Amino acid sequence: MNVLSKKAGEPLATSESKAVLLNRADARRRRVLIYTLRVLLLVVILGGWELGTRYGVIDSFFWGQPSGIWAQIVTWVTQGTAQGPLWEQIAVTLEETVLGFLIGVVLGIVFGVVLGRNRFLADILGPYIKALNAIPRVVLGPLFIIGLGFEMPSKVALAVVMVFFIVFFNAFQGVREVDRNLLANARILGASQRHMTTQVILPSALSWIIASLHTSFSFALVGAVVGEFLGAIQGIGLMVQIAKNTFNANGVFAAMVILAIIALLMEFLITALERRLLHWRPTTVSDVTL
Amino acid sequence: MSTIKPMTNSSNNTPSAYEHGTPAIELQNVTKLFRTPSGGAYTALQNLTLSVAPGEFCAVVGPTGCGKSTTLSLIAGLERPSAGEVQVMGKPVQGIDPRIGYVFQTDAVFPWKNVLRNVTTGPLFRGQSKADALKSARDWIARVGLAGFEDRYPHQLSGGMRKRVALAQTFINGPQILLMDEPFSALDVQTRTMMEDELLNLWASSSASVVFVTHDLEEAISLADRVYVITAGPGTIKGIYHIDLPRPRHVAEIRFEPRFVQLYQEIWEDLRNEVVISYERTKQKGR
């Protein structure tokens, strides 16, 4: 019996491992293909653009030129911008964005959890929050510039309102969706009100809240940059504004590249945070669009 | 209704082996109404009278939707009765009693806590020191056969293992009253039999009074000292059966004993009509 099963098992095992190896080779080949095609796509787009401008198909005065954009970035890095060194501009915009993001997230979570737990309050405030959410929030920018001046606070305020509603709605929904069985179980196990919030409701709503963070960071960046368009002393938004005023299309694109890099880096950090906080979860909830 | 009251009264008047002193749980003519979204009222329980002696294992059987779970919610203090009285250890239920343990039908372990943290939840909520909680949690995890799985998260465990976590999470608090709402209904038959045996062992080493709600008559008879049959909603007691099978019992084998079969037939006669009524109702709703 033992011998038989062993004999029968052996060829099976080798053919199995062969299949595994083949599979692995397949997967590797596919990965290489995808990376190659990705790079190729970029080369085609940038190369086409560059050649288009060189042969006069695209007007580089209005639409910029990859080599010009690169030259602009190099100039900014080596000689600084009109308002001072490049890193200072990045630091200013990043500070506004991160501050606005953090304040907006904290306020969003606090309001979301409080209203999510208190039906009465939610019923009273509900229509007002919906009305506020319906306003395109960038229009608050001029108001903040008037009220808070040209410096950082006005941009932070704009970033906060951009972020707040996204996080708020997700946190609110997350609290409402907490499994009733889990709540009942926690109560039976002796949870106080504080325990309920910190150990049941917040962890449960966390997957919803974190899903909203990806979108909210880019919204915080929009808030900061738009705030700088409207009036600022420093920042990447101001660089865009100046480039626009001097018909420097390459400058606008160069600023765009810098913003994209910032956004990607932050997205990476948020994903890392998500992995860390939600390691108990088998699969990730996809983003909620509002 | 009139046929029901004498039954409960007679069981109260004749002192059996299980009934001396104040009952651990007592429901007197309890009615529970729920408001429906359309503004009407739905009667889940009507004039339900039920009592459980200290240390008694009591099963409640009935068709789906007969208010079995509602009964447990009332005893646990999660819901309040619309009429009648619910007493635990001789005192009316007001809020959640720390002496009660509750095992839910669906998974109610916290998915963001690993096994160890899940089991320590109760003691920590109840103000035990972290060191003590961890020590007794490890002990209970071993007792339910999950030693070595302390660091796993619920999604990494099978359904049966998650139930073991739920049992440890409940038993660690040393409940004097144990409420179980179809705890094993989601498990496959083999796992279920094993868990039933496990439960009987855990219960034997405690002094808890148990109310075990199920729709499975076999499960009810194999586990309980007494079986209550509840009518199709609104739920009220239709019959009470004393299960005189000797303990310790082995759930897998007890079903073949002649006395078991006899009890099963007797109770099934009672239950069958209710199941038919409940089935007809759901069919009508479907139309």
Interface residues (C-beta under 8 A of the other chain):
Chain A: D179 N181 L182 A184 N185 A186 R187 I188 L189 G190 A191 S192 H195 Q199 V200 P203 S204 L206 L278 W280 R281 P282
Chain B: A76 L78 I96 P98 I100 G101 Y102 F104 T106 D107 A108 V109 F110 P111 W112 K113 N114 T121 G122 F125 R126 Y153 P154 H155 Q169 N173
